Amino acid sequence: MVDYARTMREFRLDVPARYNWAFDTFDTWARDPAKLALLWVSSDGQPRRFTFAELSERSRRFANVLAGIGVAPGERIFIMLPRVWQWWEIVLGCIRARVVSMPGTTLMTPKDIQYRLAISDASVVITDEENASKVDQVLGECPAVKRRIVLGRATAGWDEYERLVARASATLSHPGNASDDPMMIYFTSGTTGFPKMVLHSHASYPIGHVITGKFWLDNTPEDLHWTISDTGWAQAAWTCLFGPWNMGAALFVWDARGKRFEAAAALEMFARYPITTFFAPPTAYRMFVQESLAKYRFPTLRHCLGAGEAVNPEVIEAWREGTGHHIYEGYGQTETVLLAATFPATPWKPGSMGPASPGHELAIVDDDGNEISRGTEGDLAVRVRPARPVGMFQEYWRNPEATAKCHRGDWYVTGDRASMDDDGYLWFVGRADDVINSASYRIGPFEVESALVEHAAVAEAAVIGKPDALRGEIVKAFVVLAPGHFASEALASELQEHVKAVTAPYKYPREIEFVTDLPKTISGKIRRTELRDMERRRARSPR
């Protein structure tokens, strides 16, 4: 994009009535039998190369596996895998078979898995040896599951993935599915309940992420793009699947599972492999700039990106000083594709999320859905009437109340508070809901609070995000103890370990404060906003 204003006026996405991304887009790149699609590096540093043609052939086999075991179009498959190369061919195979894939992170506990399998009526689970036992623990509560597939050695009740694929045919015809048929579900955290199912169609993410790949990632067929993201997060679909592959770029994937993120080891990858474009969450960039960047080499790097939370201008400047490259920020949600960004073709305003992305009209609206004046804080919204942007999700599946609640007149309301200046640049204020954003992990307080109150010592709990220099926010819990229990460091540690055991470990409260009561509304709802304001005041006050 050279001329932002002209692109905003003229850019359009065409959506055919019938469309299957794996056949109609991915396979166009597979016509060149030598074109690289994926450069995957194992956790022990061994690289493997996969062409578009190879992944096309293997994903067709997997699609036939699904048909052969009786999985019908529209059924749900839960995929819980680390950054193994098979994840990409499995998702491609699901698209070909018209089966709805549901990626999930391996950080989940059995309780998290049980909720997702049960509420979605998933019929198939795919995971690896390390995580299979977690599925087995909850299988009795998930009657819809009819097949379990494991990467690695199969145990009783499990099918071995490689054996299934090896026996399957690679011959498969285009299914002729409608572009608005369901394709993918991601679970997103909420503040007043358990995670919602965000349903995307065969058009919304696949075609909508042309915007992401073309205008923000700036990918071309000559690029090797690296995204640091777990396969269970929507960011993987954004910048490690649809965005780059729409543009014919190859993916670089480092399977660094089982390790804490090591900034130094990650920085060494730029000299070892010809990475040209790069996405990382802000937490990673904050860790990168704490290293001595001058001792690392970036011989092929040309374009860098960040999203998930704001990147501090100081971090952007330090990264640019150390590498010679700016960090272009993007804004969007699991429910959308790229909504706004700082683009090379637009002036950088430090602290701003940038202007709207092509294909979208954004506004700040009031409680009635009316646009409000520039510079005034309100609800950030996307126009969906009379024309709905291609990249918008279809609905919160099986939750019509939540779907209706996020629409206000002609607008989809993001749940984020912001203002817009006279140039159309967006300035983030905060979340209208209470979702915590810690190191780019979105954590619903309800899930953590529910885990805490399961402990006998806890009468009530309220969970908020506390400002943190490294992670953006950390999970902090305010706990009212049950009679007969007394505050202590030992009890705080016990509660932290309890939460880690009940829900995904990354959700545990890094800080616990014992209180005698919690601020509440007249109707008895906890006022988390009051607790957040208190923490902000504490952070500002001198020690």
N, C-alpha and C positions, 0 to 999 in steps of 0.2 A: 504494500500500500504506500503510494507516494503522496496522493492528495486525499486527506481524510474527508474533507467536506464533499468532494465529488463521489468518493466511495459510498458515503452515507446516503447520498441522493440516488445513486444508480444501482447499488448492489441488491441482487435478489437471489433467492434460492428456489429452484424448481423442485417440486416433489411429485414424482410420477405416481399414478394410482397403484401400481404394483412395483415393489422394490425389495430386494434382499441384498444388503450391503456386502455380504461375503461373496456372492456371485457377481453383483453388478459393479462393485468398486474394487474390492480386494483382488478379485481374479483378473481385472484389467492389468494390474501390475505383475501378475503371475504369468502373463504371456511371454515375458522375457525370462527364460529359464535360469538365467544367471543372476537376476536382480536380488540383492540382499534385502531381506525383511527384518531379520533379528540377529544381532550379535549378542550372545548370552554368555556371561562369565559366571562359572560356578563359585560356590563359597570358598573353594580351595584354589581359585584362580585359574581354572582351566576354561578356555574359550571354546564356544561352539557357534557355528554359523548356519543360519537357516534362510533359504531363499523363499520368496513369495510362492514359487511353484511347489516347494516341498511342504510348506504349511497348508497350501491349498489342498494338496493330495491327502495329507494326514487328517485335516479337518473334515474332509469328505468321508473318510473312513469312520471318524468318530460320529458323524451325523448318521451313518448307516448303523453304527453300534446302537445308538439310541432307538432307532426304528426297530432294530432287531430284538431289543429287550422290551419292546412294547410301550415306549414313551411316545405319547401322542403330541402333536402340535398344541402349544398353549400350556402344557404341563410345566411345572417349575423344577429346576435343578439347582441345588445349593452347592456352590463351589468354594471350598475353603482350602486354599493352597498358598504356600509361600511363593517367592518370585521364581518358580520353576518355569522352564520354557514351555511345558505342556499347557500352562494356563491359557496361553494365547490361542493354541489350536483348539482347546476345549471350548472357549467362548465362540470362536469362529464356527465350530461344529454345531453348537447350539443355535446360532443364527441360521445356518443352513437348514437345520432340522425344524425350524420354527418353534423351538423349545425355549422357554423363558429362563435365562440364566440369572442367578442371584449370587454375585460374588460376596464373600465375607472374609474378614481377617482371621488369621490363625491365633490371634490374641484372645479370641472369645473363649469363655468358659462353657461347660456343659449347659448351664442355665441359659446363657445367651443363645446357644445353638438350638436348644429345645424351643425357645420362644419363636425363633425364625422358622424352624421346620413346621411347627404346629400352626402358626397363624397363616402361613402360605400354602399349607397342604403340599409341601414339596414331595415329589415322588422319588427323586434320586438325590443322593449325596455323593460328592466327589471330594476326597481329601487325600492326605498322605499318611504314611505309617505313624508318624509322630502324633497326629491328631485323631486317628481313627478311634481310639479308646474313648475320647470325649463324646463322640457320636453314639457309641455303643451304650454309654451310661444313660442316655435319654431316649433310646430307641422305643422303649415301651410306651412313651408318652407321645409318640409321633406316628400314628397308625397309617398315615398316607405314604410313608416311605416304603417303597417296594424293592429298591435296589441300592446297594452301596458299592462304590467303586473306589479303589485305593491305588495311588501311585506308589509302587514298591511291592513288597511281598504281601500277598493276601492271607488273611486269617479267616476263621470260620465266619461265613455269612457275607464275605466281601469278594468282589470280582477284581482281578488284577487288570489295571488299565491297559498296559502294553499288550497283554495277551488278547484282549478284546479288539484293540485297534489292528493288531497284526492279522487277525482272522477276517477282518471286515473288507468289503469291496470298496474301491475308490471311485466307483462309478455312481454318479448322483446327478440328477437333473434339477434345474431351477424349479423351486416349489411354486412360483407364481403367487406368492403371498401378497396381501394388501400392505401398502406402506404404513398404514395405521394399525396393523396387527401388533399385539404386545410382544416385546423383545427382551427386555431386561428390567430387573428390579434391584434397586439399592435400598437399604434400610437407613433411615436418617433419624438422628436423635431429636427428641422433643423435650419440653419442660413439664408437661402435665400428663405424661403417659409414656408407654413404652415406644420403641422406635416405629416409625411409620414406613410403609412400603411405597417407595417412589417408583411409579411405573413409566417406563419409556417405550416408545414404539420403534418399529423398524426404520422410521424416518427421523425421529426427534434427536436422539444422540448421533446416529450415523451421519445423517445429512447436516444436522445442525452444527456438528463439530468441524465442518468445513470452515466455519468462521474462526474457530479456535486454531486450527492448523494453518490456515492461510494468512490470517491477519495478526495473530498474536505470537504463535510459535514461529511464524515466518519460515515454515518448512518447505523444502523443495525435494525433488527426487534424488538429489545429490547429498542430502544431509544424513548424518547419524545423530539421532536425538536420544538424550538420556533424561529420564524422569526418575527422581528418587521418590518412590511411593510404594506402599504396600498394595498388593493386588486387590485387597478387600475394600479399598476406598474408591469413591467415584473419580478421584483425581487420576487413577490409572486409566479409566475409560476416556477421560478428557485428553490427557497428554502422553499416554503410553499405549494407545490403541487407535481410537478413531481419528484424533487430531493429526498425528504424524502420518498414519497409513492412508488417510484421505489424500495426502499430498505426495505419496510415494516415497516418503523418507523411511530409512531403516531405523529400527529401535536398538538402543544399547541398554542391556539389563544386567545389573550386577546382583547376583543372588547372595546377599550378605546376611542371610538369616542366621539366627543363633548368636548374633553379636550385637553389642551396643553400637550405636552409630559412631564411627570413628572418622572424624573430619580429615585427619591426615591421610588415612588410607583411601578415602574417597577422592581427595585432591590428586593423589598419585595417578588415578585413572586417566586424567586428561593428557598425560604424557605417554601413556601406554597405548591408548586407543584413539582413533581419529574422530573424537566427539566434536560436533560442530554447534549443536544447540542443546541447551541444558535447562531443566526445571528442577527447583528444589524448594521445599517449604522454608518460610522465614527462619525457623529455628535452626535449620541446617546452615543457612547463610550466616546467622549470628555466630555459630560455631566455627565456620570457615574463616571469618575475619579475625578470630582470636589466634589463628595460626599465622606464621610468618609467610604470607602469600608470595613474597619475593623469591622464595626458594623452590617454588613449584613452577612447572611449565604448562602453558596452555596453547600449544602450537596451532591447533585447528579450530579452537573455540571462537565463535563469532556472535552468539546471541544467547542471552540469559534471561530467565523468567522466574517469578515467584508468585505464590498465591496461597490462600488459606487463612491469612490474616495480613495485617499491614506489615510491610518491611520498613523498618526505621530508616529515614533519610541518611543517618550516620552510617548504617550498615551498607546502604547502596553506594555511598561515597567511598567507603573503605574497600568494598569489593571492586569498584571501578579503578581505584588507585592501584590495587594489587594485581588485577587481571587485565585492565584496559576495557572492561565491558560493563555497561549499565545493566541493572536488573529491571526488567519490564514487568510491572505488576498486573495481575488479572483479578477480576471479581466475577463470581457466579456462584451457583449453588448446585447441589445434587439434582435439584429439580430443573435446572437450566443448562445451557451451554454458556460460553463467555458472554457476559452482559456488559462489562465495562473493562477498560484496560488503559495502561499507559503504553502508547504505541510509538515506534520510531518516528512516525509522521506527525506526531502531535507534541507540542512543547511539554516538558516535564515540569509539573508543579509539585514540589516536595510535600508529601503528606496527603496528596489527593489520589483517589482511585482512578482518575482519568475520566474521559468522556465515554459515552455509550459505544458499544461495539456495533459494527454494521449489522443490519437486520433487526435492530431493536430500538424502540422508543422508550426511554426511561423518564420518570418524573418523580417529584416529591409530592405526596398527597396527604390530605387530612383524613380524619376519621370517616368522612362521608365519600371519600374517593375523588375529591376535588383537588386539582393542582394548586399548590400554594406558591407564594412569591419566592423568587431567587434569594438564596442566602438564609432561608428559614428552615429550621429543622422539622422533619416530618418522616413519614414512612416511605421508604424507597420502593418504587413499584415499576412494573413492566406492562406496557399496553398490550392487551390480548384481544381487544375488540376495536374495530370490526375484523381485524386480521390477527390471528394468533401466530407469534413467531414459531418457526419450524422447530427450534430446539427445546421448546417447552415440554415438560412432562405431561402425561395424559391425565393422571389423577393419583391421589393417595389411595392405592388399591384397597378395597374393602373398608374404606373409611370416608364415606361421602361427607360427613360433617366437617372433617379437616379440610377436604377439598373445597367445600363451599366457603369455609372460613378464610381461606387465603385469597379469595377473590372479592374485589370491592368495586362495583360498577364495571368500568371498562378495563380494570387493572388487576394484575396479579400482584399481591403485596408480599414482598420478600421476607418480612419480619425483621428487617434491619432499618435502623434509623440513620438518616443522612441529610445533608443539604446539597444544593446544587448552585454553583456560582453562575455569573453572567455568561461565561464561556461554555457552559454545559458540563463542567467538570464536577465530579461527585466527591463529597467529603464525608467520610464515614464517621458516625457519632457513636454508635453502639448497637447492640441487638435489642430489638423490642421484646424478644423472649429471653429466656434465661440460659440458653445453651452455652456451655463453657467451651472455649477454644484454646486448648492447651497443646502446644507444639504441633499445631494443625490437626489434632484429633478433636472432633466435635463430640462433647460428652453431655448427655442429658442429665440434669441434676436428679430427676425422679428416679433414675436407675440406681444412682449411688445412695440416695436417701432410702430407697427400698431395701438395699443391701444392709445399710446400717441398722435400720429398725428391726431387722431379723435377729440382731444380737440381743441377748437378754438384758444387757446393761443399758440399752438405749430406749428412752421413752419417745423422743422426737428428734428429728434431724432436719437441718436445712443446709443445702449445698450451693455454693456459688463459685465463680471464678475470681481468684485474687490476682491482681496485677503481678507479673513476674518478668524480670528483665530478660531472661533467657527464653522461657517458654511462651511468653505473651500473657498467659494466665496459668495458675495452678489450681487444682481442685482443693477447696477449703470447706470443711464441714463444721457447722455449729451444732453441738450435741447437748440435748437435755437428758440427763441420766434418770434411769428408773430408780424408785426407792430402794435403798439398800446398797447402792453402788456409788463409788466415790471416784472423783477425778484423780488421775495419776498419769505419768508418762507411760507406765506399763500398760494401762488400759488403752491409752491412745494407740500404742503400737499394736495391741491386740485387735483393736477395731480396724486398723489399717490392713492387717493380715486377713481379717475376716472378709473385708470388702474384696481383696484380691482373690480370695477363694470363691466368692459368690458371683462376681461379675468379672469382666475383662480386667486384667491387672493394671492397664494404663489408666483406668478410671478411679483408682483409689485416691482418697484424700491425702495429699502430702502434708496438710496441716489440719489439726483438729483443735477446736476451742470449745471447752465445756462452759455452758451457760445455764442460767436458771430458767429462762424462758425465751421464746422466739417472737419477733414482731409479726403481728397478724392483722389482716383486714377484719372488718366487722363480721364478715361471713366465715371467718376462721381460716382463710387462706394465708399461707406464709408469705410475708413481704420480703422476698429475696432482694428486691431492689434496695431496700433500706440497709440490708447487710452489706451489699456491694458498695453503697455510698459510704458506709462506715469504714470499710477497708480502704477505699480511695482516700478518705480523710486521714487515716492512719499513715498511709504511704506518703502523703504530702507533709505531714507534721514532722518537725525536727525531733530527732532522738535525744 
